[in-house]
Amino acid sequence: MANGVIFNDDYPGIAQSDALYQRALGLIPNVTQTLAKGPSQYVNGVAPKYLAKGKGARVWDVDGNEYLDYNMAIGPLSLGYAYPKVDAAIKQQLEDGITFSLMHPLEVEVAELLREVLPNAESVRFSKSGADVTSAAIRLARAFTGKDKILCCGYHGWHDWYVSVTTRNRGVPQAVRDLTYTFNYNDLDSFRSSLDGNVAAVILEPVTFTEPKENFLHAVSEICHREGVVLIFDEMWTGFRLAVGGAQEYFGIKPDLATYSKAVANGMPISMLTGKHEIMQLNEDDCFFFTTFGGEALSLAAAKATITEIRDRNVPAYLDEQGKKLRSGYNAIAEKLGLNFTRCTGYTCRSLVSFDASAGDPLLLKSFVQQEMIKRGILWSGFHTVSFSHTDSDIDYTLRAYEEILPILKQAVEQNSVGDSLRGVPVQPVFRKTTDFNTKPVAGVER
Ligand SMILES: Cc1ncc(COP(=O)(O)O)c(C=O)c1O
């Protein structure tokens, strides 16, 4: 019998998942198209590898096991799987066609909707992936300023200009690598010291899991304005979650450009670039940013239905409420047990359970908790990515699972048996180096 979202007696059977995995090995490099969905992020041998179905906040793997999902497709499922209003909009559009030989009215309708809800959306363009729009933003910033260098601080996609600063930069020419630099979040000195007269743009996620300190975002915005540097907010995670108008609205800062995808269409592939008209209008002539599926209508129909629902039902307030219960509930359990090496931090709409090294290898500790969450029917990789479909009873059940798991984690730590308790290969870091390091564009200094 397949497992459910209950206190199961055993770990789930994953024979079908593993059979598919064997077929993919050697055929699909990395076996995954999305790093965070791949087996490196789950205890290999315990966790399912392939999902076949979703409804609300629940998913079913190919072996028929049911789980409560806290990854929500790495962000896109803001409302929940198979959300009726969005699916109806997609089905209705499907009757008329997917993509066309001329423009589609939804391009105008969704652009107008974005102008209503996003503070900086004087002008709007659509594309398909997050990396498309962050890269388009970078090109526009270079065109607008006539400068070349980019400063960033976080993850912004797979394209050359960004990946050059990570540890996986093979294949990116040195000339490109020499143009992107990084600064540390919440470290104004690091930011200032990375700026020089040839910086075209600063791109950052307004927040990840840490709050901006001492007006960091406002200070960055002010310096960019003063120095003629284009400020780009990468709102893949914050958009439509932190507030309807994303971090722009939440922090009261209007960046020159902003980029969105994930939450905006409840799972359909679409991304958005919004910004000041004077910068965006460079697309009219001088810059080139066009793609075959940019105006694809199913995703636009899904975006229209999703944004309307998020706005009309005040979804960010709901995410905040449910996320708060998870974050404070987890921390209360850990504190009561005296587990000082683990806490849940971050914003309520997307919080993070992390482990420090004082109790052992954090990746082993995370693997242990994941293994036990999976046994209890919860698909978990350290994040609480909350959706509009996570109910009160889902949150209660999750906290009850933590109440059962954290004491056995404590015992395993005390007995130094965390590694031995794992029934598979532990999880790996999500990406080796994408944040909190500082590379400065100082003339003559080797990188
Ligand atoms: C903050 C941020 N920016 C950009 C991207 C890239 O988006 P995509 O994977 O759709 O290209 C991601 C993806 O996870 C992201 O989290």
The ligand as an ORCA input file, in Angstrom:
! r2SCAN-3c Opt
* xyz 0 1
  C      15.998     34.826     -7.740
  C      16.033     34.076     -9.021
  N      16.373     34.714    -10.138
  C      16.411     34.084    -11.324
  C      16.104     32.750    -11.433
  C      16.155     32.072    -12.756
  O      14.890     31.715    -13.172
  P      14.708     30.513    -14.219
  O      15.168     29.277    -13.543
  O      13.254     30.524    -14.521
  O      15.530     30.848    -15.422
  C      15.739     32.039    -10.279
  C      15.430     30.606    -10.350
  O      15.294     29.911     -9.395
  C      15.717     32.714     -9.035
  O      15.391     32.082     -7.900
*
